[in-house]
Amino acid sequence: MKTYTRIPLEVEALFSREGRLRPIRVHFGGKAFAVEKILSVTHRCPQVVACVAPVEYTLQIEGVHKKIYYEGDTGTWFSVRESTG
């Protein structure tokens, strides 16, 4: 059976003049990873963890596509990790 865990993230982000939130660097595991490209931005909740109306960012980081989420109501960033157990 697969289980999923919500992983809190520290994210450096900028607000554009138009009010758009743009992540530029993700901190995880004691390292900082530059966001090379924002591939998509959608309002979507991952069905496998509890969350409140987050924005899903699909990013390219070190050539790999990653999904991170921003919950505006709580001001928190997170990712989702799958594990088997």
N, C-alpha and C positions, 0 to 999 in steps of 0.2 A: 504494500500500500504506500502511495506517495503522500508525503506531508509537505507543507510549505510554511516558510517562516518569513515574517516581515523583518527586514534588515534596516535599521536606522542608518542614514547617511548624513555626512556633512557635505554641503554643496555650496560652492561659491557661485553666485549668480548676479546678473545685472538686469535692471529694469530699463527698457528702452524708453525713449520719449513718448512713444505711443502706449506705454504701460505694459508691454509684453515682458514676461519673465524669461530670461535666457541663461541656462546653466553654462558655466564656462570651465569649471573644474570640480571633480568629484574626489573627496577624500575617503579612503577606505583602507583598513589594515595598516595604518601608519604611513600610507603613500598617497600622493596627489596624482590624479590622472586628468590630463587636459581633454576637454571635449573637442574632438576634431570637427565634428559636423552634427547638426541637429537634423535628423532624418524625418521625424514627424512629431506633431504635438496634437493630442486628442484628449477629450474628456472621457476617461474610461477607468473603471475600477477593476482591479484584478479580482476574479471571482474566488480566489483561494485564500485570501486573508481579509481581515476586517479593515475597512477604511471608510473615509467620509469624502465622497465626491472629489477624488484626486484628478490631477492632470497627468497624463502619461506622456513621457518624453522618450522617444526612441533615439538613441545617440550612437555615434560612432566614436569609440574610445580605443586607441591602439589598434585600429583596423577591425575591431569587433563591434557588432551591434549589441547594445545594452538597453534595457528598459529601466527607467527610474520614474518615481512618482512624487508629485508635490501635492500635499493636502493644505489647501489655503485656509481651511477652518482652524487647523492646529499649527500651521506654519512649519510643518515637518516634511522632510524628504525621506524616501525609503525605496528599497528594492525588494524583490521577492526571490527567495532561494528555495529550490526544490531539493528534497532529500528523500531517500527511501528508508522505510523503517517498518 
